[in-house]
Amino acid sequence: MKQSRSVVVSSLVLAAALVVAAAALSSCAPKKDAAAAPAAIDKSSVFITVASGPTSGLYYPIGGGFGGVIANDIGFRSSVQSTGASVENINLILNKKAEIAIVMSDAVLQAYDAFGAFEGQEPKKDLRGLMSLYPNYVQLVTTEATGIKTFADLKGKRVGVGAPNSGVEVNARLMFEAHGMSYDDIRPDYLNYGEAIDQMRNGLVDAAFVTSGIPNSTVMDLGTTNKVRIIPIEGAGMAALQKKYPFFTASVIPAGTYGNAADINTATIMNILIVQKELSDEVVYMLTKGFFDNISKIQDTHSAAKKHINLETALDGMVVPLHPGAERFYKEIGKLK
């Protein structure tokens, strides 16, 4: 009986010792933190295609700046694709043929809410933002030789309205609508603005929409052989535009930009960088942080980038929800709460 009792006591002591040891080991083990850093990304497995725009515009060199930072500083593989710009870029993102893209915010909002150029389609609610870039100025370009001085003077003229369904062309439609006109009032040429300016130089186009940052190199080049005139967007037309499409802002093209003696009233619209929704939060966080850590390299691509692309204005005119990875970065630095 004594022996049996001794065995039981010994067993209890041993069990207690095991419990204490287990507790001690548990306390020494590293604790799992709910906010622990995600697993490291294999950078060589990530490929980022940057959808930019025509080589004659600003999207292409600025897109090249982003591509350079992605490849040389962040460490992902990358390529920069020349495209027809905004509307094509939106479709490239939605069809998973590009990971990030530069677009005009009016085109993005039309896609997101299915109006304007996207009327009758399903709303593109998967579009996500990463950062705002710089304002595009609506530049209705002509030459003094055409005699065009006001928007109404476009009636019956040959007008380069932009490549079909490009951001420039979508923008041009809104300008005509705001002025109580349509393409029926003109002879539209669906050319990108680089081509339209070439045709203007040859006397085959009377005016062209150049919706871009300023100064635009194609307009400056036209000014070497012709007296350039920029037609203002102002008065009742500007008021109607802002009433229906409040994402437009009244601004001016400063005197001297294209040899103009005085400021020229016009409308501006923000360009933004959008990102494929399916990209992981960590990859998008690394992209966003990497862009701002190396922002001077992006700013060096064009004077519009140097003036406008910065952390202070990074969320101005953002018309779609941010990707969670970008949101994490902005919260981390106190830009978002």
C-alpha positions in Angstrom: 0.0 0.0 0.0 2.8 2.4 0.9 4.6 1.5 -2.3 1.4 2.3 -4.4 0.9 5.6 -2.6 4.6 6.5 -3.2 4.2 5.8 -7.0 1.1 8.1 -7.1 2.9 10.9 -5.3 5.9 10.5 -7.6 3.7 10.7 -10.7 2.0 13.8 -9.5 5.3 15.5 -8.8 6.6 14.6 -12.2 3.4 15.9 -13.9 3.7 19.2 -12.0 7.3 19.5 -13.1 6.4 18.9 -16.7 3.7 21.6 -16.5 6.1 24.1 -15.0 8.7 23.3 -17.6 6.2 23.7 -20.4 5.1 27.0 -19.1 8.7 28.2 -18.9 9.4 27.1 -22.4 6.3 28.9 -23.6 7.3 32.1 -21.9 10.7 32.0 -23.6 9.3 31.3 -27.1 8.9 34.3 -29.4 5.4 35.6 -29.2 3.4 36.1 -32.4 2.6 39.7 -33.0 -0.7 40.4 -34.8 1.1 43.2 -36.6 4.2 41.2 -37.4 6.0 42.2 -40.6 4.8 40.1 -43.6 7.1 37.5 -45.2 9.9 39.0 -47.3 9.1 39.5 -50.9 11.2 37.7 -53.5 11.8 40.8 -55.6 13.0 38.8 -58.6 9.5 37.2 -58.9 7.7 40.6 -59.1 7.3 42.2 -62.6 5.7 45.7 -62.8 4.6 47.0 -66.2 4.1 50.8 -66.2 1.4 51.9 -68.7 2.4 55.4 -69.8 1.3 57.2 -73.0 2.5 58.3 -76.4 6.2 59.1 -76.8 5.2 62.6 -77.8 3.6 63.4 -74.4 4.5 63.7 -70.8 3.2 60.4 -69.6 6.0 58.5 -71.3 9.0 60.2 -69.8 7.3 60.4 -66.4 6.3 56.8 -66.6 10.0 56.1 -67.5 11.0 57.8 -64.2 8.7 55.5 -62.2 10.0 52.4 -64.2 13.6 53.4 -63.4 12.9 53.7 -59.6 11.0 50.4 -59.7 14.0 48.6 -61.3 17.0 50.4 -59.9 15.9 51.4 -56.4 13.0 49.2 -55.3 14.5 46.2 -57.0 11.5 44.7 -58.9 11.7 43.8 -62.6 10.0 46.4 -64.7 9.1 47.7 -68.2 7.5 50.9 -69.4 4.9 50.6 -72.1 4.0 53.3 -74.6 0.2 53.5 -74.9 -2.7 55.6 -76.1 -2.9 56.9 -72.5 -5.8 57.2 -70.1 -8.6 55.0 -71.4 -6.3 52.3 -72.8 -4.3 52.4 -69.6 -7.5 51.8 -67.5 -8.3 48.8 -69.7 -4.8 47.5 -69.4 -5.1 47.6 -65.6 -8.5 45.9 -65.6 -7.3 43.2 -68.0 -4.2 42.6 -65.8 -1.8 43.6 -68.7 -0.2 46.4 -66.6 0.3 46.7 -62.9 0.4 50.5 -62.6 -0.7 53.3 -65.0 -0.8 57.0 -65.4 -4.4 58.3 -66.1 -6.5 61.4 -66.1 -8.8 61.5 -63.1 -11.9 62.4 -65.2 -11.4 59.2 -67.3 -10.9 57.1 -64.1 -14.0 58.5 -62.5 -16.1 57.9 -65.7 -14.9 54.3 -65.7 -15.5 53.8 -62.0 -19.0 55.2 -62.1 -19.9 54.1 -65.7 -20.7 57.5 -67.3 -19.4 59.5 -70.2 -17.1 57.4 -72.3 -18.1 54.3 -70.2 -21.8 54.9 -70.4 -23.8 51.6 -70.5 -20.9 49.5 -69.2 -20.6 47.9 -65.8 -19.0 50.3 -63.2 -15.2 49.5 -62.9 -15.2 49.3 -59.1 -11.9 47.4 -59.0 -9.9 50.5 -59.9 -7.5 51.6 -57.1 -5.3 54.6 -56.6 -1.7 54.9 -55.5 -0.8 58.6 -55.7 -1.7 61.9 -57.4 0.8 63.3 -59.9 0.3 66.7 -61.6 -2.5 68.7 -63.3 -3.2 68.4 -67.0 -4.1 71.7 -68.6 -6.7 71.8 -71.4 -4.7 73.4 -74.2 -6.8 74.1 -77.3 -4.0 74.9 -79.7 -4.2 76.7 -83.0 -2.2 79.2 -85.0 -2.8 82.9 -85.7 -3.2 82.0 -89.4 -6.5 80.1 -88.8 -8.3 83.1 -87.4 -9.7 81.0 -84.6 -9.9 83.2 -81.4 -12.8 81.6 -79.4 -14.2 78.2 -78.8 -17.2 79.0 -80.9 -14.9 79.7 -83.8 -14.2 76.0 -84.1 -17.5 75.5 -86.0 -16.8 74.0 -89.3 -13.1 73.6 -88.6 -10.8 70.6 -88.8 -10.0 69.8 -85.1 -7.7 67.1 -83.8 -9.7 65.8 -80.8 -7.3 63.0 -79.7 -7.0 59.3 -80.5 -10.3 57.5 -80.2 -11.4 57.1 -76.6 -8.1 58.4 -75.3 -8.1 60.6 -72.2 -7.6 63.6 -74.5 -10.6 62.7 -76.7 -12.8 62.0 -73.7 -11.8 65.4 -72.4 -12.5 67.1 -75.7 -16.1 65.7 -75.7 -16.7 67.3 -72.3 -15.3 70.7 -73.6 -17.8 70.7 -76.5 -20.6 69.7 -74.2 -19.8 72.6 -71.9 -19.9 75.0 -74.8 -23.2 73.7 -76.1 -21.5 72.1 -79.1 -20.7 68.6 -80.3 -18.5 66.9 -82.9 -21.4 67.5 -85.4 -20.3 71.2 -85.4 -16.7 70.4 -86.5 -14.7 68.1 -88.7 -13.1 65.9 -86.1 -9.8 64.2 -86.7 -9.1 61.3 -84.3 -5.4 61.9 -84.0 -3.2 61.9 -80.9 -2.0 65.4 -80.3 1.5 64.8 -81.6 0.0 63.7 -85.0 -2.5 66.6 -84.9 0.2 69.2 -84.3 2.2 67.7 -87.3 -1.0 68.0 -89.4 -1.5 71.6 -88.2 2.0 72.4 -89.4 1.1 71.0 -92.8 -2.1 73.0 -92.9 -4.3 69.9 -92.7 -5.7 70.6 -89.2 -6.9 73.9 -87.9 -6.8 73.3 -84.1 -6.0 70.5 -81.7 -6.7 69.5 -78.1 -3.5 69.0 -76.1 -4.5 68.0 -72.6 -1.2 67.7 -70.8 1.2 69.2 -68.3 2.9 72.5 -69.3 4.9 73.3 -71.2 4.2 70.7 -73.8 7.2 70.0 -76.1 5.0 69.4 -79.2 3.3 72.8 -78.8 6.7 74.4 -78.2 8.0 72.8 -81.4 5.0 74.1 -83.3 6.0 77.6 -82.1 9.3 77.4 -83.8 7.6 77.6 -87.2 4.2 79.2 -86.5 2.7 81.8 -84.2 0.9 79.7 -81.7 -2.5 80.7 -80.2 -4.1 79.0 -77.2 -7.9 79.3 -77.1 -9.2 80.1 -73.6 -11.7 77.9 -71.7 -13.5 80.5 -69.6 -16.8 82.3 -69.0 -20.1 80.4 -69.5 -18.3 77.4 -70.9 -16.0 77.1 -67.8 -19.0 77.6 -65.5 -21.0 74.9 -67.3 -18.1 72.5 -67.2 -17.5 72.9 -63.5 -21.2 72.7 -62.7 -21.6 69.3 -64.3 -18.0 68.0 -63.8 -16.7 69.5 -60.5 -13.4 67.6 -60.7 -12.3 70.3 -63.2 -10.5 73.3 -61.7 -10.2 76.8 -63.3 -6.5 77.8 -63.8 -4.3 79.7 -66.1 -1.5 78.9 -68.5 1.1 81.5 -67.4 2.3 84.3 -69.6 5.4 83.3 -71.6 4.7 79.6 -71.6 4.3 79.6 -75.4 5.2 83.1 -76.1 1.8 84.3 -74.9 1.9 87.9 -73.6 -0.7 87.3 -70.9 -2.1 84.5 -68.8 -4.6 82.3 -70.6 -7.7 81.0 -68.7 -8.3 77.3 -69.0 -9.4 74.1 -67.1 -7.2 71.6 -65.4 -7.7 68.0 -64.4 -5.4 65.9 -62.1 -3.4 63.0 -63.4 -3.1 60.1 -61.0 -1.3 56.8 -60.7 -3.6 53.8 -60.5 -2.6 50.3 -59.5 -3.9 46.8 -60.2 -6.2 45.8 -57.3 -4.8 42.2 -57.3 -1.2 43.3 -56.4 -0.4 42.3 -52.9 -0.6 44.9 -50.1 3.1 44.5 -49.4 4.2 45.0 -53.0 2.1 48.2 -53.3 3.4 49.4 -50.0 7.0 48.9 -51.2 6.1 50.7 -54.5 4.6 53.7 -52.7 7.4 54.0 -50.2 10.0 53.5 -52.9 8.5 56.3 -55.1 8.6 58.8 -52.3 12.0 57.7 -51.0 13.3 58.4 -54.6 10.9 61.2 -55.6 13.7 63.5 -56.9 14.4 60.9 -59.7 10.8 61.1 -60.8 10.7 64.9 -60.5 13.8 65.1 -62.8 11.8 63.7 -65.7 9.9 66.9 -66.5 9.3 70.4 -65.1 5.7 69.5 -64.4 6.8 66.6 -62.3 9.3 68.7 -60.4 6.7 71.3 -59.6 3.8 69.1 -58.7 4.7 65.5 -57.8 5.4 65.5 -54.0 4.1 64.1 -50.8 2.2 67.3 -49.9 -0.2 66.9 -53.0 -0.1 63.0 -53.1 -3.8 62.6 -52.5 -5.1 65.7 -54.3 -7.8 64.9 -56.8 -7.8 61.1 -55.9 -11.2 60.0 -57.3 -11.0 56.3 -56.5 -10.3 54.3 -53.4 -6.6 53.9 -52.4 -5.1 50.4 -52.6 -4.6 49.1 -49.1 -0.9 48.9 -49.6 -0.7 52.6 -50.5 -3.1 53.4 -47.6 -0.8 51.7 -45.2 2.1 53.9 -46.3 0.1 57.1 -46.0 -1.1 56.1 -42.5 2.4 55.2 -41.4 3.7 58.7 -42.2 0.6 60.5 -40.8 -0.8 61.6 -44.2 -3.9 59.6 -43.5 -5.5 58.8 -40.1 
